[in-house]
């Protein structure tokens, strides 16, 4: 049976979105019912995070601007390209480095999860008024700000998953970005009628 709203609130619930190729995640957790030790209870904490990885950027940009590191205590330090964003609510409160296995490239790639929470003293005093739409609005604005700061970031081919500079892509009829190299590979020895029409170049009626 699907959990009801109250059951969902007892755990950690996450929502994933994407804006201009930048993935972001909303999280709500730590709901506590009132009890003898905590008569107020707690309505839960909202957070949002940008979810990034090294394939999205030229190597020097990832290393110098985006990559998250951990000091000896294990505390995460966000890259300067993330620290300078204006959208963090109360500042960055989580910077986490990680790894993700890419089956196509057959290697591990670095990731960065960086975000903020809505659990400050002024939030407590206000009764934690935040909602999903409130936090999503802030997260979306931060993702757009980040995307605008890095117009030369790599894009992902919607057909093959290949990452590369924007100049290496064309826009297909379905609006997706497709790698030029992938188009060339598939079109070798193929007729135009065998090419899936939705992946053909926009404006190409042949």
N, C-alpha and C positions, 0 to 999 in steps of 0.2 A: 504494500500500500504506500502511496506517495506521502511523505511527511507533510503535516500541516504547518501553517505559518509559525506557530509557537514552537513546534519541534525543530524547525529549521533554525530558529533563533538560539537554540541551546548549543549549537555547534558553530563552526566557522563556515561562512558562506562566501563564495567568490564569484565575481562576474568578469568576463574577459571581453575587451573591445579593441578596436583598431582604428586609428585615425591617421590618414596620410602615410600609411605603412609603419606607424609606430604603435606597437602593442602596449596596452595598459590594462591594469587589473584593479578592480575594486574589491575590498574585503570588509566583512563585518563579523565581529567575534566578541567574546568575553561578556555575553549577556549573563547576568546573575539575578536570580529572584531574591526578594527581601528575606532575610532570616534574622535570627537573634543576634548574630555577630555583625550583620550588615543590614540594618533595618531599611536603608534606602534602596538596596539592590543596585543594579547597574543596567542601563538600557543597551549596553554594548558599545564597541569602539569601531568607528569607520576608519579605513585607511585607503590610500591608492598608491599604485606603483607603476613606474615605467619599466617595461620588460625588454631588454636589449641584448644583442649578442654581436660578436666580432665580425660576422659575415656581413653585417649591415654597413660597414665603414671601411675605408682604406686603412691599411695596417697602422700607419702613423697616427691617424686620427683616433683610432681605437686606443692605442697605447698612450697617447698624450692627453686625450680629452675625455674619454668615456670610461675606460677600464676602471673597475672597482678593485681596491686592494684591502687587505686586512693587516692590521698591525699585530705586534706580538701578543697583545691581550685578546685578539680575535675581533676587535672592533672594526667595522667596515668603514672605509673612506671612499666616498663617491668621487668620480673624476670631475675635474674643474668645469667641463662642459655641462655637467648636471648641476653642480653647485650653484652656477650663476643663473639658473632658471628662476623666474619670479613667481611661478605658480605653486611652489611648495607651501602648504598651509602650516605656518609655524616653523618652517624649516625642515630639512631632511631628518628623518628619525630612523631610517633603515637604509643601509647600503650593503648589499650582499653579493659576493662573487660566487659564481657556480660554473658548472660544466654541463654540456649537452652533447650527446653523441650524434653526429651526422652520418647517417647510413650511406648516403650518396657519396660523400667525400671520404668515408671510412676513417674518420678522425674525431677527436673530442674538440669542441669549440668552447671558448670562454663566454660566459653570460654575465649580465649585471642586472640586478633587481634593486631599484632605488625608489624610495617613496617617503610618505609622511603620514601622520595620523591626526585624528581629530579628538585627542584625549588630553588637552591642555587644561590648566586650571580655569581659564576663562570659559572653556566649554562646559566644565562641571558647573560653574556658577550660572551658566545660561540654561542648564538642564539638558545638555547634549541635543540640540535642536536639529542636527543634520539628518538628511535623508539621502536615499540612493541618488536621486536626481541632482541634489546639491553637490554631492561628492563627484558624481560623473561629470557635471559641468566643469568643476575645477580640474579634474584629471584630463578631460578632453582639451581644455585650454592649454594645459601644460604640455601635452603631447604635440599640439599644433605649434606652440612656441619652440619646442625642441626641434621639430621638423623644419621650421623656418630658419633656425640657426644653422642647420646642416643641409643646405639644398643639394650638396654634392654627395650625400650619403648614397649608398648602393640601394638598388631596387631588386625585388624578387620576381623572377619569371613565374607568372601564374600557371603556365603550362608545365614547366619542368622543375621549378624550385631553385634554379640557378640564380645567384646573386651577381650583380655587376653594376657599372656606371650607367646612368640614365641614357647616355648616348648609344649604349649597346642594346637598346630595346626599341620596339615599335608598339603602337597601340592597335590592338585587335578590334574587330567589329563588335565584340562583346564588351569593349571598354577596358579590358585587361592589358597589362604590360607583358610582352612576350620577348624573349631573348632572340636577337638576330641570329646568333649561332645555332639556336635550336630550330629556327625556321629553315635555315640552310640545310641542316642535317635531315630534317623530315622531307624536304622538297626534293632531295636528290633522287632522281629516277621516278618521281611521282608526278602525276598529272594534277592540274588545278582542281579537278573534280574530286580527287581523292583526299585533298587537304580538308580537314574539318572546317566548315564554313565559319564557325564562330571564332576560329583562331586566325583567320585571314586578316590582312591589313585593313584597317578602317578605310573606306573609300575605294577599295579594290573590289570591283564588281565582276572581275574575270573569273 
